[in-house]
Amino acid sequence: MSLGKLGVGVSDRGNTSKIFIVSDLDGTLLNPKGRLEKQVELRLNQMIDSGLDITFATARNYRSTKEILSGVHLNYPIILQDGLFLADLKNETYLDIDNTIPDSIHSKILPDLISQDAGILIHTFKKQETLFYSKDKNKGFVSYINSLEGIFNLEKIESLQNNKYCRIAGFTLVDSEKKLKPIANALRKKYINQLQIHYSKDVCLPGFGWLQVFHQNAEKGKMAAILAKKIGVVKKNIIAIGNHLNDLSLFKSAGKSIAVSTSHPKILKTADTIIPFNNGHGPIKFLEETFKDKKKFP
């Protein structure tokens, strides 16, 4: 589905007056339990109904994001899974921007990953995203799978190697830090210009970590720039609000970057302005005060 079919204005010419907000969710607008508080939702909708142009960029998948934002008056597509997908939650469709990994790459990389004997999830996409996995390789992988139950479409199969997948969006490996770090280094050397490769520690299980491999263009900032161009908004009129490292690319795509006070140190150092978090009420107060006087916008 195209942006034009959404009723979203499509333009190659930048609008020099339209202000566009792109906000992260977890740790920014959501409370520590991962929910949008009722008063935050109410105040957000009041601004949207009065003309605030805002969308959201999240690491969450379609199903989880749709549930959280079910009461929000959405007017624009949402950036999902750190820029992997752009989706219209109102009409329940994904938009026609393809950040899936080309067959020429995943056909080579998948056998190599399987041979490492780590816990592997394969992210695939057709009309919706489905995650395939095979054996429960280790306790870190089992814990990770359990955390995804009811949020992602999970499908356990006999063999990852012999299955005929539809479009592959990426891979997540879960295993010991000792096993994953050499794999990450080898992938970076070979695919540095083609893939996003991120390793992070599992804070709940010391010694374990996650290695995620996605398309090079799968970034919040790159998807925000694509969306802004489609709706005719120039970079200096984009305000990005975030709190974690996956928001750095979002900050780079914006004219002004806003970090909540509980953000990662690197985000705090990068941001133009720092505001209170207060379980999502801080960003809402900032938007209310700024929205009253558009002269404050960049």
Buried (B, 14 or more C-beta within 10 A) or exposed (E): BEBEEBEBEEEEEBBEEBBBBBBBBBBBBBBEEEBBBEEBBEBBBBBBEEEBBBBBBBBBBBBBBBEBBEEBBBBBBBBBBBBBBBBBBBEEBBBEBEBBBEEEBBEEBBEEBBEBEBBBBBBBBEEBBBBBBBEEBBEBBBBBBEEBEEBBBBEEEEEBEEBEBEBBBBBBBBBBBEBBEEBBEEBEEBBEEBBBBBBEEBEEBEEBBBBBBBBBBBBBBBBBBBBBBBBBBBBBBBBBBBBBBBBBBBBBBBBBBBBBEBBBEEBBEBBBEBBEBBBBBBBBBBBBEBBEEEEEBE
